[in-house]
Amino acid sequence: MEFLFNYGLFLAKAVTFVIVVAIIVAIVAGISTRKKSGVKGQIEITDLNDSYQAMFEAIEGAIITHAEAKQQDKAKKKDAKKTAKQEKTQLKSGQKPPVKPRLFVLDFDGDIKASQVESLKQTISAVLSIATTEDEILLKLESGGGMVHSYGLAASQLDRIKQKGIPLTIAVDKIAASGGYMMACTANKILAAPFSIIGSIGVVAQVPNVHRLLKKHDVDVEILTAGEYKRTLTMLGENTEKGRAKFIEDLQLTHDLFKEFVSEHRPNLNVAEVATGEIWYGRQAIDKGLVDSICTSDQYITDQLNDKRIIGVDYVIKKNIVNRISDAAEASVDRLVVRWLTRLMPSRPQW
């Protein structure tokens, strides 16, 4: 029995070792493959009118009789034939058939680093190449905020849409707080689900300091800088009141820039009232002027199925199995590192 136990323990260790080595090899191979092949993404288009119609027809087909289905199919073919005939007549007379305006639907699921900003940039570039002022862009946004520079870039990408004169609507089904709200406020119209989380117009940073613990154990830490404020607060060294005051000054400056940005894009909003770092649910946010309407993204899309051509646009990178394994491993390590850095030593303020 003891032999079997020891053998099982040895086998478990061996399997663990093999898995770790495989992950490391996959990461290295994935990086090497990407460098050699220069893997690029591609734009994927989804006709949401067809997708929703197929879903409606599937439900309808399950609850109506065969005779009713046959009658409806006959009516649809008759309507399609009539529409085709009308378009043909218009073309013969030199008239152009009416074209439905388009609603382009984009997604942004933001983490602390706003990692999807590259995909957002590519998607917006693709849409702007064909969209007109008669069209509309709907961004389904979900983000609790994160790094200042990352979300500043994401908001700037959305500003490109406004500069082209194309209406931008942002729908918040769950959360748009801090940097997420910074993105949302660029829209011509903000939609929010009743219990979505909105606001948190503020800036936060936290820096644990273990200087006294190190000093107690006779550990010296030397921090060498050139420039009076190259380092204000540190994790290991002794923090000074002067450094602390400078750090707070920088936080306040970042907050002021945040408030100015929100005020610029939503001039009717009482920024002084809402820029307290507080959050509100959708029903409260509309009373504060933070959002314009209580509505989910699905409701907004389905309400326009008959009037607009609705197109889902996404930027996707095709990956082989090696890339998928390496990306999964990298993502796990990245999440762990970011989580602990966020808790222990955030060197930069965050929206």
C-alpha positions in Angstrom: 0.0 0.0 0.0 2.8 2.4 0.9 4.4 1.6 -2.5 1.2 2.5 -4.3 1.0 5.8 -2.3 4.6 6.7 -3.1 4.1 5.8 -6.7 0.9 7.9 -7.0 2.7 10.9 -5.4 5.6 10.5 -7.8 3.2 10.3 -10.8 1.4 13.4 -9.6 4.7 15.3 -9.4 5.8 14.1 -12.8 2.5 15.1 -14.4 2.7 18.5 -12.8 6.2 19.0 -14.1 5.3 17.9 -17.6 2.3 20.4 -17.6 4.4 23.3 -16.4 7.1 22.5 -19.0 4.4 22.2 -21.7 2.9 25.6 -20.7 6.4 27.3 -20.8 7.1 25.7 -24.2 3.7 26.8 -25.5 4.3 30.4 -24.4 7.7 30.5 -26.0 6.4 28.9 -29.2 3.5 31.2 -29.3 5.6 34.3 -29.0 8.0 32.9 -31.6 5.1 32.1 -34.0 3.6 35.5 -33.6 6.9 37.2 -34.3 7.5 35.1 -37.4 4.1 35.2 -38.9 3.1 38.7 -37.9 -0.4 37.5 -37.0 -3.0 40.1 -37.8 -6.7 40.2 -36.9 -9.6 40.5 -39.2 -13.0 42.2 -39.1 -16.0 39.9 -38.7 -19.4 41.1 -39.7 -22.7 39.7 -38.4 -26.1 40.6 -39.9 -28.1 41.0 -36.8 -31.4 41.4 -38.7 -31.0 37.9 -40.0 -29.8 36.6 -36.6 -32.9 37.9 -34.8 -35.2 36.9 -37.6 -33.9 33.3 -37.5 -34.5 33.3 -33.8 -38.0 34.7 -34.1 -38.9 32.2 -36.8 -37.5 29.3 -34.8 -39.8 30.2 -31.9 -42.7 30.9 -34.1 -42.2 27.5 -35.9 -42.4 25.7 -32.6 -45.8 27.1 -31.6 -47.8 27.4 -34.8 -49.5 24.7 -36.8 -48.1 23.4 -40.1 -51.0 25.0 -42.0 -50.3 28.4 -40.4 -46.6 28.1 -41.2 -47.4 27.2 -44.8 -49.7 30.2 -45.1 -47.1 32.6 -43.6 -44.4 31.3 -45.9 -46.7 31.9 -48.8 -47.4 35.5 -47.6 -43.6 36.2 -47.2 -42.8 35.0 -50.7 -45.6 37.2 -52.1 -44.3 40.3 -50.2 -40.7 39.6 -51.4 -41.9 39.3 -55.0 -43.8 42.6 -54.6 -40.8 44.4 -53.2 -38.5 43.1 -55.9 -41.0 44.3 -58.6 -41.2 47.7 -57.0 -37.4 48.0 -56.9 -37.1 46.9 -60.6 -39.7 49.6 -61.6 -37.8 52.3 -59.7 -34.5 51.3 -61.3 -36.1 51.5 -64.8 -37.4 55.0 -64.1 -34.0 56.2 -62.9 -35.0 56.2 -59.2 -32.8 54.5 -56.5 -34.6 52.1 -54.2 -34.8 53.5 -50.6 -31.8 52.3 -48.5 -32.3 51.7 -44.8 -29.8 53.6 -42.5 -27.4 51.3 -40.7 -26.8 50.7 -37.0 -23.3 49.3 -36.4 -23.1 47.4 -33.1 -19.7 47.3 -31.3 -18.6 45.8 -28.0 -16.1 46.9 -25.4 -15.5 44.8 -22.2 -12.9 46.7 -20.3 -10.4 45.4 -17.8 -8.1 47.4 -15.6 -5.7 48.0 -18.5 -8.4 48.6 -21.1 -6.8 45.7 -23.1 -9.5 45.8 -25.8 -8.6 49.3 -26.9 -6.6 47.9 -29.8 -9.5 45.9 -31.1 -11.8 48.9 -30.5 -9.4 51.1 -32.6 -9.4 48.6 -35.5 -13.2 48.2 -35.4 -13.8 51.9 -35.4 -11.4 52.4 -38.3 -13.3 49.8 -40.3 -16.7 51.3 -39.6 -15.7 54.8 -40.2 -14.4 53.8 -43.7 -18.0 53.1 -44.8 -20.4 54.8 -42.3 -22.2 58.0 -43.2 -23.9 60.7 -41.1 -27.2 58.8 -41.8 -25.9 55.8 -39.9 -25.4 55.3 -36.2 -22.9 53.4 -34.1 -24.0 51.6 -30.9 -21.3 50.6 -28.4 -22.2 48.0 -25.8 -19.9 49.1 -23.0 -19.0 47.3 -19.8 -16.1 48.6 -17.6 -15.4 49.5 -14.0 -12.5 51.6 -15.1 -8.7 51.3 -14.7 -5.5 52.9 -15.7 -5.7 56.6 -16.7 -3.7 56.5 -19.9 -5.4 53.4 -21.2 -8.9 54.7 -20.7 -7.9 58.1 -22.0 -6.9 56.4 -25.3 -10.1 54.4 -25.4 -12.2 57.6 -25.0 -10.1 59.3 -27.7 -11.0 56.4 -30.1 -14.7 57.1 -29.5 -14.1 60.8 -30.1 -13.1 59.9 -33.7 -16.7 58.9 -34.3 -18.0 62.2 -33.1 -15.5 64.1 -35.2 -16.9 62.4 -38.3 -20.4 63.6 -37.4 -21.7 60.1 -37.0 -24.2 59.6 -34.1 -22.7 57.6 -31.2 -24.9 55.8 -28.7 -23.5 53.9 -25.8 -25.5 51.3 -23.9 -24.5 50.3 -20.4 -26.1 47.0 -19.4 -24.0 46.4 -16.3 -21.4 49.0 -15.4 -19.7 52.1 -16.7 -17.8 53.6 -13.8 -14.6 55.7 -13.5 -12.7 55.2 -16.8 -15.8 53.3 -18.1 -17.9 56.4 -17.6 -15.2 58.5 -19.1 -15.7 56.5 -22.3 -19.5 56.6 -22.0 -19.7 60.4 -21.7 -18.3 60.8 -25.2 -21.6 59.5 -26.6 -24.4 61.6 -28.1 -26.8 59.4 -26.1 -26.1 57.2 -23.1 -28.5 54.3 -22.4 -28.4 52.5 -19.1 -30.2 49.4 -17.7 -32.2 50.1 -14.6 -29.7 48.6 -12.2 -26.5 49.3 -14.1 -23.7 51.0 -12.1 -22.9 54.5 -13.3 -20.5 57.2 -12.2 -17.5 57.0 -9.9 -16.0 60.2 -11.3 -12.9 60.1 -9.1 -9.3 59.0 -8.9 -7.8 56.5 -6.5 -4.3 55.2 -5.8 -3.0 53.1 -2.9 0.6 52.4 -1.9 1.5 50.0 0.9 4.7 50.9 2.8 6.8 48.4 4.6 9.7 50.7 5.5 9.2 50.4 9.3 9.2 46.6 9.0 12.4 46.6 7.0 14.0 49.1 9.5 13.0 46.8 12.4 15.0 44.0 10.8 18.0 46.3 9.9 17.2 46.3 6.2 18.3 49.5 4.4 16.6 50.5 1.1 18.3 53.1 -1.1 16.2 54.9 -3.7 18.3 57.0 -6.1 16.5 59.6 -8.3 17.4 62.5 -10.5 14.6 65.1 -10.3 12.9 66.3 -7.1 9.7 64.5 -7.8 10.8 61.5 -9.8 9.5 59.4 -6.9 7.0 60.7 -4.4 5.6 57.7 -2.5 7.4 54.4 -2.4 6.6 50.9 -1.1 10.0 50.2 0.5 11.6 53.6 1.3 10.7 56.2 3.9 7.9 58.5 2.7 8.0 62.1 3.4 5.3 64.7 3.9 6.6 66.6 1.0 6.4 63.5 -1.2 2.9 62.7 0.1 1.7 66.2 -0.6 3.0 66.0 -4.2 1.3 62.7 -4.8 -2.0 64.1 -3.6 -1.5 67.1 -5.8 -1.0 64.8 -8.8 -4.2 62.9 -7.9 -6.1 66.2 -7.7 -4.8 67.3 -11.1 -5.9 64.0 -12.6 -9.3 64.4 -11.1 -9.6 67.9 -12.4 -8.7 66.7 -15.9 -11.4 64.0 -15.6 -14.0 66.5 -14.5 -13.1 68.8 -17.4 -13.4 66.0 -19.9 -16.9 65.0 -18.6 -18.0 68.6 -18.5 -16.8 69.1 -22.1 -18.8 66.2 -23.4 -21.9 66.6 -21.2 -22.2 70.4 -20.7 -25.6 70.2 -19.1 -24.3 67.9 -16.3 -23.7 69.4 -12.9 -20.2 68.0 -12.6 -19.5 69.4 -9.2 -22.4 67.4 -7.8 -21.5 64.1 -9.3 -17.7 64.2 -9.4 -17.5 62.9 -5.8 -16.4 59.3 -6.6 -19.9 58.0 -5.8 -21.8 55.6 -8.0 -25.5 55.5 -8.9 -27.8 52.9 -10.4 -29.3 53.5 -13.7 -32.6 54.8 -12.4 -30.8 57.3 -10.1 -28.2 58.2 -12.8 -30.9 59.5 -15.2 -32.1 61.9 -12.5 -28.5 63.1 -12.0 -28.1 63.7 -15.8 -25.4 61.1 -16.1 -27.4 59.1 -18.6 -30.2 59.9 -21.1 -32.5 57.0 -21.1 -33.3 53.8 -19.2 -33.0 51.0 -21.8 -31.0 47.9 -22.4 -28.9 47.3 -25.5 -31.1 44.4 -26.6 -34.2 46.5 -26.3 -32.6 49.3 -28.3 -31.6 46.9 -31.1 -34.8 45.0 -31.4 -36.9 48.2 -31.4 -35.1 49.2 -34.7 -35.1 45.9 -36.5 -37.7 47.0 -39.0 -36.3 50.5 -39.6 -32.5 49.9 -39.9 -30.0 47.4 -41.2 -28.2 46.3 -38.0 -24.7 45.1 -38.4 -22.5 43.6 -35.7 -18.8 44.5 -36.1 -15.9 42.8 -34.3 -12.1 42.7 -34.7 -11.0 39.1 -34.2 -7.5 37.5 -34.2 -7.5 34.0 -35.5 -5.3 31.8 -33.4 -3.9 28.3 -33.7 -3.8 25.8 -30.9 -0.3 26.9 -29.8 -1.4 30.5 -29.6 -4.5 29.7 -27.7 -2.6 27.7 -25.0 0.1 30.4 -24.7 -2.5 33.2 -24.5 -4.4 31.3 -21.8 -1.3 30.8 -19.8 -0.2 34.5 -20.3 -3.6 35.7 -19.4 -3.6 33.7 -16.2 -0.2 35.0 -15.1 -1.2 38.5 -16.2 -4.4 38.5 -14.2 -2.5 37.3 -11.1 0.3 39.9 -11.5 -2.2 42.7 -12.1 -4.3 41.7 -9.1 -1.4 41.7 -6.7 0.1 44.9 -8.2 -3.3 46.5 -7.8 -3.4 45.5 -4.1 0.2 46.0 -3.2 1.8 48.7 -5.3 -0.2 50.7 -7.8 2.4 53.1 -9.0 -0.2 55.1 -11.1 -3.5 56.6 -10.2 -6.6 55.0 -11.7 -9.9 56.3 -12.9 
